[in-house]
Each structure stands twice: as C-alpha cells, then as structure tokens.
C-alpha cells in the first residue's frame, strides 16, 4: 500500500511523534510506502509531497512543531472571493495521480470536519485527533493537551512566588476559546484560587468576595486562572479585563500574565510522546485492516477508533459535574 500523511491546523507538541508512530509502523511492520504531504490540505492541492524512509523519521520523537508544516487551508470552505477551482475535486484528482491508497489526517476540530467530508466523497481517510484544547469529541484525551497543561502549571507555580512576595493578585490567561480544559487542569494542578472557564458563567462580585475572604483568613495573595474564551466586555483580553475588575472590586493590586503561544511550542511530555506513538500505530493498523473513515480515540487506557461522521462538528466541553470541578468547589476554589 501507498499512504499519505498530513498535519493541519495549529501546531502542538506531539505531532512529530505521531508522524513517527504512523510511518515507522507502516514502513517497518506493514511494508507500506509512505508519502509526506506538506502544509496540510494545501499540499494536496499543489502536490507538494516527499517520500519517507525509516531514516527520514529519525529525531522526531521529542521535536516540537510539525516537520511536514501546516496550514489553515479548508478546501470545503467557501470564501468571499469566488474561485473557479473546485478544491475537493482537485484533491481527489491529485490523490489518484499520486497513487495514494489512504490519507492520514492529523489535526483538530476543523481537520476532523474536512476529513469527514473527504471520506463522504469516497476517499480512504484515517484521522488522528490533535489539540492542546482537548475539545475533540469522542476521545478522552488528545496528544498536546498534557504538554500544554504542564507548561501552564509550571507558569502558575512560578507566579505563586511573585504573588506571595508582593501580596498581589495574579491573573494568568491560558488557551481555550470554547473549552476550559487547560484552565481547569492547570488551575487545579497549580493551586489556583479562582478558575474561570467559558462553560461556567461567573459573577465578578463572587470573585472579589473570594479574594477578600482569603485576605481576612491571612492569605494576602491569590492566583486567578482564566481561559481566553471567557465572557468579557468584548474590548479587552480575558486576563486584562478580569485583572481590572478584581482591582476595582477589592482594591488589591492585580497583575495579569498571558501565556499565549508558549503553550503550543516545544517538546512533548513523556505522556504525550507515548500517546502519540500509540495513536499513530493504531492509525496504521486501521489502514492495514481497511477500516477507513475513522478517527483514532483514547477511551480509559484503551486506544480505539470511532466513525468520523460521529465526531465532526461536535465539541467536548467541561461540565459542572466533572470531578475536578466538584472536588475544586469542595476545597473552596471559586469557579465564578
């Protein structure tokens, strides 16, 4: 068999480890030929590809980013400018000309949607979920999430010492537009006093009261962890908005820190390296068994898969019943 592999959407730790997991299994165990497709779906439109050997996959396990490059190209999206190119049809033509028996698509929610649409048109697709946000439906965890949480937790740990020294409130903003998984996991792991996520509404007076009550109990500093997607006045970033509101509510000096792209870069954690390796290997197993139109998943500790049409277009969000939220509230952490 001759398979293609691409990475699409935002970069995150563990993509290269996944590429390695897919391709080394394909070449060494199944004797498949592997073609790397550059710049996501853009590379399928321009036939920007390279042949992989076992040697070309060396040194990938701990490397951040993606050695294939990525893009935000969405071939099914209709843009304002009318194009005379039928992109999905062009992809089908190029896949046929390249002689690809299957394409492995590594990416987040947008990629899963595109993969499902290509599969519906008859192309053989297997996908692997990739997101630091952990918001892809159907899998307990996606690779990249553990690494992002680890980076955010380290940052929160460092802010504790500054907040304590200056008796300040420190607001740290982490990624998560619609889903608050990073804020929840890093906030709990880093000993945050207030954790704000997009899924749960908040009342600024409650937050102010929490911080003032801590002060009365002899705790002169507080750590507030916010996801970037929480509701604000629409004019300021989440951290800046919350910091100003807290200072207004409490009169305590408040500073904000925005972690930004630091969460997406660098080397994956051992957990993510192993998850990537396992997911990549399972993707190749699905191809060998001609089980196409599926996304690799993690359920409990078991690597499995689910039909792409069940996953595309759905988000996995934090609920109030999540055990970390329940336990956090029992311990006196404010969720808004």
N, C-alpha and C positions, 0 to 999 in steps of 0.2 A: 504493500500500500504506500501511497504518497500523500502525506498530510501537510497542511499549512498551519501556522500558528501566528496569532497577532495579539497585541495588547492595546486596549483602547481606553480613553477617558483619562482621569487623573493618575499620576504615578503614586506608588506607595511601596513600603518595604515588603519584600517577599515575591514581587513579580518575577524577578530573575530566577529565584529559587524554584518557582512554579514552571517557568520555561524549561529549566534544567530537569525537573521531575518528569515533565511530559516527554521531552526529547530524548533523554538518556534511556527512559523505559522503552520508547518507540524504537530507537536505534539498536540498543543492546539486547533487549528481551524479545521484541517482536520483529526485528529486521526491517522496520519501515524506513522509508525515505522521508526526511523532514525538511520543509521549506519555511524559512522565517520571513514573515511579511512585515515590512517596515511601516511605521506611522499609522497603526490601526487600520481602519477600513479605507483610509486614504491610499494605503499601499496596495489594496485590492483593486482600486480604481485605476492606478497607474502601473500596476505590475512591478512594484518596487520590492523585489524579493532577493533572498540569498539562500544557498543550500547550507544546511547544518551538518557538521560531523561531530563525533564524540569530543574531539579536541576543541572545537569552537565553543563548547559548552563549559570549558574549564574556568574556574574562578568566579562562577556566578552565584554560588550559594549565599554568600554574605554581602553581596553587592546590592546597594540601593538602586532605585530607579528602574528603568527597563532598557535592556541592551537593544531591543527592537525599535525603541522610540514609540511615541504615542501621539494621538491627535484626538480632537473632539468631533471629527467627521461623523455625521449621522446621515447615511445615504438615503434614508426614507423621509428625512425632514424636508418640508417644502419651505424654502427661504423666500424672502421678499422679491429677489431678482429671479425672473423666470429663466430657467436653464433648459436648453434643448437636449441635455444629456439625461437619459433615463438611467440613473445610477445603479439601482438594483439589477437592471438588465445587463448593464456593463460588468457588474461584479460577477453575475452568472456566466457571462461570456469569458471573462478572464480566468475564472476558476476552471472552466472547461479547457481553455487553452493551456493553462499551467498544469493540467492533468491532476488536480487535487481531488482525492477521494473523500476528504473531510477537512474542515477547518476548526481549529481550537480557538475560541474567543475568550480572552482573559479580560474581565472588566467589571464595572459596577452596574448600577441600575439601567443606565442608558444603553450600555453594551448588551445587557441581557434582553432588552426590548428589541434591539436591532437583530441580535442572534435569533430570537424567536420568529421575527418576520422573515429572515432569510431561510430559516428551517421550514416555515409555512410555504415558501416558494419552491421547496423541494431540494434545497441544498443540504448536504450532510454536515450538521453542526454539533459540536460538543462545547459547552462553556464552563468556565471556572469563575466563581464569584470573587471579586477583588474590591475591597473598600475599607478604608480606615474607619468609616462611619458605622460599620456593622449593621446597615439598614436593609440588606438584601433579604427578601422573603425566602423562606424555605431552608435556610441554613442557620445553625445556632451561632456560628462564628465564621467570619471571613478572614483570610490572612491580611495582615496590615493593621488590623484593629489592636491586637496585643502590643505591637510595636508603638503605635500612636499613644495608647494608654500608658505605656512605660515611659515615654518621653514626657507626656503631660504630668504624670505623677512625680517624676524627677523635678520638673519645674515647680510644682506645688510644694514639694519638700524644701526646695531652696527658698521659696517665698516665705515659708514659716519663720525662718531665722531673721529675715529682714523685718517682717511684720512684728515679730516679738521685740526686736531691738528698738524699733521706733514707736511701738504701741499704736500701730495703724491698722486700718482695714485694707487688705489686698484683694483686688478683684482680678481673677485670671480668666481670660476668654479662650476656649478651646473650639475646635471644629465641630460641626454638626448643624446643618441648616434646618433639617426637618426632624432629625433623630438625635436624642441626647445621650447616646450610649457612651461616648468618650467622656463627657462631663460627669455622668453617673459613676462610671468605673474608676476614673482618675480622681474624682472628687471624694469618693469613698476610700480609695486606697491612699490618698494623700491627706486624709483627715480634714477635709473641708467642713466648714461650719454651716455654710449655705450652699446649696446646689440648685441651680436653675436650668431647666431643660425645656425645649419647645413644646413637649407633650403635656406638661403640667402648668396651669396658669399660676401666676404669683401676685401677691399683694405687697407693695413696697413698704407699707406700714408694718406688716408682719416681719419683714426682713430687718427693718430698723429696730423693732422691739427685740428680736432675737439677739442682735448685736449689743443693744443697751443692757439686756438681761445678763449677757456674758460679762459685760463690764462690771455690773453690780456684784457678780459672783467672783470677782477678782481676776477676770480674764480680759486684759486690756487690748487684745488684738483679735482679729477674726479673718478667716480665709473664705472668700466667696468664689465659687467656681461656676462659670456661666457658659452655656453653649451659644455659639454665634447666632443661632436662629431664634432666640427667644424674642418675645414681643418688646419693641422699644418705641420711641416716638417717631421712628422711621427716618430720622436725620442723622443719628449717631450710631456708631458701632455698639454692640451689646455691652462690652466692658466699660466703655466711656459713659454710656447712659446710666448704667447701674451704679457706677462709682459716684457720679454726680448726685444721683437720687439718695444714695446712702449718706453721703456727706451732709446733704440738706436735711435728711431725717434725723441724723444722730449728732451732727456737729463734730464727728470724729474724722480726722484726716484720712482720706481714702485715695489709694493709687491703683491704677489699672495696668495690666500686662496682657498683650495679645500674642499668643504663641504662633499663630499663622502656619506658614508652610513648613516650619521646623518639624511639625508633627508628621509630615509626609515623607521627609527625606531620611537618608542614612540607612544603616544596616538593620535588617530584621532581627527580632528577638529569637532565641532558640525555639520557642513555641511556634512562631510564625514560619521559621525555616522548616520545621518538621511538618506543620500543617500544609505548607506549600508543596513539599515533597510528596506527601500522601495524596493531596488533591490532584497534583499533576500526574502521578502514577495512575490514579483511578480514571482520569480523563482518557488516558491511552488505553486502559482496559475496556472502557465503553466503546472506543473506536474499534478495537480488535473484535469485540462482540457484536459489532454493527448496531449498537444501541445509540442511535443518533437523536437529535432534538432534545437533549437532556443537559441539565446543569449539575455539576458535582456539588454535594452538600456534606455538611457535618451535622450529625444528629447524635447527641450524647458524645460518645467517643468513637462512633462508627462513621466511616466515610461511605456515603451512598450517593444517590442522584435523584433528581425529580424532573418531570417534564417541563421544558422551557415555557410552554403556554400557561402553565400554572403559576409561574414566577413573575413573568414580565408584567410590569406596570403596578406591582404591589410593593409596599414599603413595610419593613418590620420596625415597629416603634416601641418605645418604652411604655409600659402601663403602670398605673398606681399599684397594681398587685405584684409587681416584680419584687423578688425577695430582698434585693439590695435597697429598694425604696422603703419597703416595710421595715426592714431592720434599721435603716438610717433614721427613720422617724421615731422608732422606739428608743434610739440612743440620743434623741434630742436634736438631730440635724434638721435644719429648716429647708424644705423644698418649695418654699414660696408662700 
